[in-house]
Amino acid sequence: MINYILSKSNIMINYVGFTIVWFSCVYSGAKGDPFIALIPTFIFLFLHFLIVADHLKEEIQLILISIMFGLIVDSGFSILGIVKYNGTLEFAPNLAPLWIVCMWAGFTAQINHVMKFLIGRYFLIAFYGLLAPLAYIAGEGIGAASVTKNYYSYSIISCSWAMSLVLLFKISEYLMRK
């Protein structure tokens, strides 16, 4: 019974923690100060790593891989002119900003917890990824970025996220089997 309660509270901590990270990251982008996102992200990941101590190495590997995905995917959006982010580096304006990298790290910390029910359900994972433009639209509404509003842009965001999520879940499954 105690293990059940702890497992449910850990899921709630994970969900609430990422929600705080998401809003902090978007606020960071809206203010044009990418460093605002760092403290909530570090606190969330610290708590997350305490909770997942039994497979800490695998979680860290997954989050580092996700950060690379995030840099590639969101920098690609910027290079293609699909998304213009606030809070980018002056010397690398097309590089995904720090707050986006923090968001990818926080989001990935949910894969084996809040989103655990999706493991092995690749069509649902892909569908979830197809909904990604909604998060970009929300971020735009808060002022963190601007999205080119056309079918092409939203299709690229959707397909990129669908593929990224399926790959991240497959990588997670591989790492957790080790």
Buried (B, 14 or more C-beta within 10 A) or exposed (E): EEEEEEEEEBBEBBBEBBEBBBBBBBBBBBBBBBEBBBEBBEBBBEBBBEBBEEBEEBBBBBBEBBBEBBBEBBBBBBEEEBBBBBBBEEEEEBBBBBBBBBBBBBBBBBBBBBBEEBBEEBEBBBBBBBEBBEBBBEBBEEBBBEBBEEEEBBEBBBBBBBBBBBBBBBBBEEBBEE
